[in-house]
Amino acid sequence: MLLDLALGNDEVIARQAADVLKTQVFLYEADTNRLAEAFNNGSLIAKEIIESYAKAEFLPSYLKLMKK
């Protein structure tokens, strides 16, 4: 659902969904395939999400969860 919103046409909602996705530790293969396709089609949001994962920007939120 979040990926649908992030790759959707509403820029404000897409940005908000992308920000949440960047904190997710795991994405299914189907989701990463959709991100790759969107990236290859010029989606800046997809590019941001992929770059965020490459930098492991999700790690602080993951570590915070592990401390609980």
mmCIF file of the C-alpha atoms, coordinates in Angstrom:
data_MODEL
# 
_entry.id   MODEL 
# 
loop_
_atom_site.group_PDB 
_atom_site.id 
_atom_site.type_symbol 
_atom_site.label_atom_id 
_atom_site.label_alt_id 
_atom_site.label_comp_id 
_atom_site.label_asym_id 
_atom_site.label_entity_id 
_atom_site.label_seq_id 
_atom_site.pdbx_PDB_ins_code 
_atom_site.Cartn_x 
_atom_site.Cartn_y 
_atom_site.Cartn_z 
_atom_site.occupancy 
_atom_site.B_iso_or_equiv 
_atom_site.pdbx_formal_charge 
_atom_site.auth_seq_id 
_atom_site.auth_comp_id 
_atom_site.auth_asym_id 
_atom_site.auth_atom_id 
_atom_site.pdbx_PDB_model_num 
ATOM 1  C CA . MET A 1 1  ? 0.000  0.000  0.000   1.00 0.00 ? 1  MET A CA 1 
ATOM 2  C CA . LEU A 1 2  ? 2.748  2.471  0.905   1.00 0.00 ? 2  LEU A CA 1 
ATOM 3  C CA . LEU A 1 3  ? 4.564  1.731  -2.304  1.00 0.00 ? 3  LEU A CA 1 
ATOM 4  C CA . ASP A 1 4  ? 1.372  2.365  -4.276  1.00 0.00 ? 4  ASP A CA 1 
ATOM 5  C CA . LEU A 1 5  ? 1.121  5.756  -2.593  1.00 0.00 ? 5  LEU A CA 1 
ATOM 6  C CA . ALA A 1 6  ? 4.817  6.532  -3.052  1.00 0.00 ? 6  ALA A CA 1 
ATOM 7  C CA . LEU A 1 7  ? 4.634  5.781  -6.760  1.00 0.00 ? 7  LEU A CA 1 
ATOM 8  C CA . GLY A 1 8  ? 1.284  7.491  -7.210  1.00 0.00 ? 8  GLY A CA 1 
ATOM 9  C CA . ASN A 1 9  ? 0.443  10.794 -8.839  1.00 0.00 ? 9  ASN A CA 1 
ATOM 10 C CA . ASP A 1 10 ? -0.178 12.899 -5.719  1.00 0.00 ? 10 ASP A CA 1 
ATOM 11 C CA . GLU A 1 11 ? 3.211  14.490 -4.984  1.00 0.00 ? 11 GLU A CA 1 
ATOM 12 C CA . VAL A 1 12 ? 2.448  15.334 -1.337  1.00 0.00 ? 12 VAL A CA 1 
ATOM 13 C CA . ILE A 1 13 ? 1.192  11.848 -0.502  1.00 0.00 ? 13 ILE A CA 1 
ATOM 14 C CA . ALA A 1 14 ? 4.006  10.252 -2.530  1.00 0.00 ? 14 ALA A CA 1 
ATOM 15 C CA . ARG A 1 15 ? 6.619  12.166 -0.542  1.00 0.00 ? 15 ARG A CA 1 
ATOM 16 C CA . GLN A 1 16 ? 5.022  11.216 2.784   1.00 0.00 ? 16 GLN A CA 1 
ATOM 17 C CA . ALA A 1 17 ? 4.793  7.551  1.800   1.00 0.00 ? 17 ALA A CA 1 
ATOM 18 C CA . ALA A 1 18 ? 8.412  7.577  0.610   1.00 0.00 ? 18 ALA A CA 1 
ATOM 19 C CA . ASP A 1 19 ? 9.539  8.998  3.942   1.00 0.00 ? 19 ASP A CA 1 
ATOM 20 C CA . VAL A 1 20 ? 7.833  6.115  5.746   1.00 0.00 ? 20 VAL A CA 1 
ATOM 21 C CA . LEU A 1 21 ? 9.211  3.533  3.318   1.00 0.00 ? 21 LEU A CA 1 
ATOM 22 C CA . LYS A 1 22 ? 12.719 4.785  4.000   1.00 0.00 ? 22 LYS A CA 1 
ATOM 23 C CA . THR A 1 23 ? 12.324 3.618  7.611   1.00 0.00 ? 23 THR A CA 1 
ATOM 24 C CA . GLN A 1 24 ? 11.176 0.097  6.695   1.00 0.00 ? 24 GLN A CA 1 
ATOM 25 C CA . VAL A 1 25 ? 13.737 -2.619 7.322   1.00 0.00 ? 25 VAL A CA 1 
ATOM 26 C CA . PHE A 1 26 ? 12.391 -5.076 4.767   1.00 0.00 ? 26 PHE A CA 1 
ATOM 27 C CA . LEU A 1 27 ? 10.848 -4.824 1.329   1.00 0.00 ? 27 LEU A CA 1 
ATOM 28 C CA . TYR A 1 28 ? 9.526  -7.813 -0.586  1.00 0.00 ? 28 TYR A CA 1 
ATOM 29 C CA . GLU A 1 29 ? 11.150 -8.737 -3.879  1.00 0.00 ? 29 GLU A CA 1 
ATOM 30 C CA . ALA A 1 30 ? 8.016  -7.669 -5.749  1.00 0.00 ? 30 ALA A CA 1 
ATOM 31 C CA . ASP A 1 31 ? 8.334  -4.222 -4.128  1.00 0.00 ? 31 ASP A CA 1 
ATOM 32 C CA . THR A 1 32 ? 11.988 -3.857 -5.061  1.00 0.00 ? 32 THR A CA 1 
ATOM 33 C CA . ASN A 1 33 ? 11.125 -4.911 -8.608  1.00 0.00 ? 33 ASN A CA 1 
ATOM 34 C CA . ARG A 1 34 ? 8.453  -2.200 -8.758  1.00 0.00 ? 34 ARG A CA 1 
ATOM 35 C CA . LEU A 1 35 ? 10.932 0.348  -7.419  1.00 0.00 ? 35 LEU A CA 1 
ATOM 36 C CA . ALA A 1 36 ? 13.474 -0.667 -10.041 1.00 0.00 ? 36 ALA A CA 1 
ATOM 37 C CA . GLU A 1 37 ? 10.894 -0.373 -12.802 1.00 0.00 ? 37 GLU A CA 1 
ATOM 38 C CA . ALA A 1 38 ? 9.759  3.041  -11.559 1.00 0.00 ? 38 ALA A CA 1 
ATOM 39 C CA . PHE A 1 39 ? 13.391 4.170  -11.283 1.00 0.00 ? 39 PHE A CA 1 
ATOM 40 C CA . ASN A 1 40 ? 14.068 3.001  -14.841 1.00 0.00 ? 40 ASN A CA 1 
ATOM 41 C CA . ASN A 1 41 ? 11.034 5.011  -15.941 1.00 0.00 ? 41 ASN A CA 1 
ATOM 42 C CA . GLY A 1 42 ? 12.446 8.173  -14.356 1.00 0.00 ? 42 GLY A CA 1 
ATOM 43 C CA . SER A 1 43 ? 10.698 8.274  -10.960 1.00 0.00 ? 43 SER A CA 1 
ATOM 44 C CA . LEU A 1 44 ? 12.592 10.577 -8.609  1.00 0.00 ? 44 LEU A CA 1 
ATOM 45 C CA . ILE A 1 45 ? 10.708 9.164  -5.619  1.00 0.00 ? 45 ILE A CA 1 
ATOM 46 C CA . ALA A 1 46 ? 11.838 5.632  -6.523  1.00 0.00 ? 46 ALA A CA 1 
ATOM 47 C CA . LYS A 1 47 ? 15.399 6.928  -6.874  1.00 0.00 ? 47 LYS A CA 1 
ATOM 48 C CA . GLU A 1 48 ? 15.246 8.498  -3.402  1.00 0.00 ? 48 GLU A CA 1 
ATOM 49 C CA . ILE A 1 49 ? 13.914 5.301  -1.824  1.00 0.00 ? 49 ILE A CA 1 
ATOM 50 C CA . ILE A 1 50 ? 16.566 3.151  -3.520  1.00 0.00 ? 50 ILE A CA 1 
ATOM 51 C CA . GLU A 1 51 ? 19.342 5.532  -2.484  1.00 0.00 ? 51 GLU A CA 1 
ATOM 52 C CA . SER A 1 52 ? 18.009 5.568  1.063   1.00 0.00 ? 52 SER A CA 1 
ATOM 53 C CA . TYR A 1 53 ? 18.150 1.774  1.218   1.00 0.00 ? 53 TYR A CA 1 
ATOM 54 C CA . ALA A 1 54 ? 21.636 1.758  -0.267  1.00 0.00 ? 54 ALA A CA 1 
ATOM 55 C CA . LYS A 1 55 ? 22.731 4.054  2.565   1.00 0.00 ? 55 LYS A CA 1 
ATOM 56 C CA . ALA A 1 56 ? 20.863 1.915  5.156   1.00 0.00 ? 56 ALA A CA 1 
ATOM 57 C CA . GLU A 1 57 ? 19.004 4.981  6.401   1.00 0.00 ? 57 GLU A CA 1 
ATOM 58 C CA . PHE A 1 58 ? 16.447 2.604  7.935   1.00 0.00 ? 58 PHE A CA 1 
ATOM 59 C CA . LEU A 1 59 ? 19.047 1.440  10.462  1.00 0.00 ? 59 LEU A CA 1 
ATOM 60 C CA . PRO A 1 60 ? 18.348 4.007  13.227  1.00 0.00 ? 60 PRO A CA 1 
ATOM 61 C CA . SER A 1 61 ? 14.653 3.104  13.339  1.00 0.00 ? 61 SER A CA 1 
ATOM 62 C CA . TYR A 1 62 ? 15.533 -0.607 13.318  1.00 0.00 ? 62 TYR A CA 1 
ATOM 63 C CA . LEU A 1 63 ? 17.995 -0.214 16.184  1.00 0.00 ? 63 LEU A CA 1 
ATOM 64 C CA . LYS A 1 64 ? 15.447 1.776  18.147  1.00 0.00 ? 64 LYS A CA 1 
ATOM 65 C CA . LEU A 1 65 ? 12.975 -1.098 17.804  1.00 0.00 ? 65 LEU A CA 1 
ATOM 66 C CA . MET A 1 66 ? 15.583 -3.644 18.875  1.00 0.00 ? 66 MET A CA 1 
ATOM 67 C CA . LYS A 1 67 ? 16.191 -1.775 22.154  1.00 0.00 ? 67 LYS A CA 1 
ATOM 68 C CA . LYS A 1 68 ? 12.567 -2.246 23.216  1.00 0.00 ? 68 LYS A CA 1 
# 
